[in-house]
């Protein structure tokens, strides 16, 4: 009887370790997936900010040229 309980405990321990490794592997895959999504989001955000800054520079340039034209006309 004691051997049966010992065997069951060893089998349960081995099974629990295998399930734990599967959970760790799944967590690592999920972490990699989330890291990829975050990198893509950051890249998109950086592209947006770059475009926004370029538009802002162009608008400032237009405002300066418009002001220079106004000065020349008067």
C-alpha positions as CSV (number, residue, x, y, z in Angstrom):
1,X,0.0,0.0,0.0
2,X,2.8,2.4,0.9
3,X,4.6,1.6,-2.4
4,X,1.4,2.4,-4.3
5,X,1.0,5.8,-2.6
6,X,4.7,6.6,-3.2
7,X,4.3,5.6,-6.9
8,X,1.2,7.7,-7.2
9,X,3.0,10.7,-5.6
10,X,6.0,10.3,-8.0
11,X,3.7,10.0,-11.0
12,X,1.8,13.1,-9.9
13,X,5.0,15.1,-9.4
14,X,6.3,14.1,-12.9
15,X,3.0,15.0,-14.5
16,X,2.8,18.3,-12.7
17,X,6.3,19.2,-13.9
18,X,5.4,18.5,-17.5
19,X,2.3,20.6,-17.3
20,X,4.3,23.4,-15.7
21,X,6.7,23.4,-18.6
22,X,3.8,23.6,-21.1
23,X,2.4,26.6,-19.2
24,X,5.9,28.2,-19.3
25,X,6.2,27.6,-23.0
26,X,2.7,29.1,-23.6
27,X,3.5,32.1,-21.5
28,X,6.8,32.6,-23.5
29,X,4.9,32.5,-26.8
30,X,2.3,34.9,-25.5
31,X,5.1,37.3,-24.3
32,X,6.8,37.1,-27.7
33,X,3.5,37.8,-29.4
34,X,2.8,40.8,-27.1
35,X,6.3,42.1,-27.6
36,X,5.8,42.0,-31.4
37,X,2.5,43.8,-31.1
38,X,4.1,46.5,-28.9
39,X,7.0,47.0,-31.3
40,X,4.5,47.3,-34.2
41,X,2.5,49.9,-32.2
42,X,5.6,51.8,-31.3
43,X,6.7,51.9,-34.9
44,X,3.4,53.1,-36.1
45,X,3.4,55.8,-33.4
46,X,6.9,56.9,-34.4
47,X,5.8,57.1,-38.0
48,X,2.8,59.2,-37.0
49,X,4.9,61.6,-34.9
50,X,7.4,61.9,-37.7
51,X,4.7,62.8,-40.2
52,X,3.1,65.2,-37.8
53,X,6.4,67.0,-37.3
54,X,6.9,67.2,-41.0
55,X,3.5,68.7,-41.5
56,X,4.1,71.2,-38.7
57,X,7.4,72.3,-40.3
58,X,5.6,72.7,-43.7
59,X,2.9,74.8,-42.1
60,X,5.5,77.0,-40.4
61,X,7.3,77.5,-43.7
62,X,4.0,78.4,-45.4
63,X,3.3,81.0,-42.6
64,X,6.7,82.6,-43.0
65,X,6.4,82.8,-46.8
66,X,2.9,84.2,-46.5
67,X,4.2,86.8,-44.0
68,X,7.1,87.7,-46.4
69,X,4.6,88.1,-49.3
70,X,2.4,90.3,-47.1
71,X,5.5,92.5,-46.4
72,X,6.4,92.8,-50.0
73,X,2.9,93.7,-51.1
74,X,2.5,96.5,-48.6
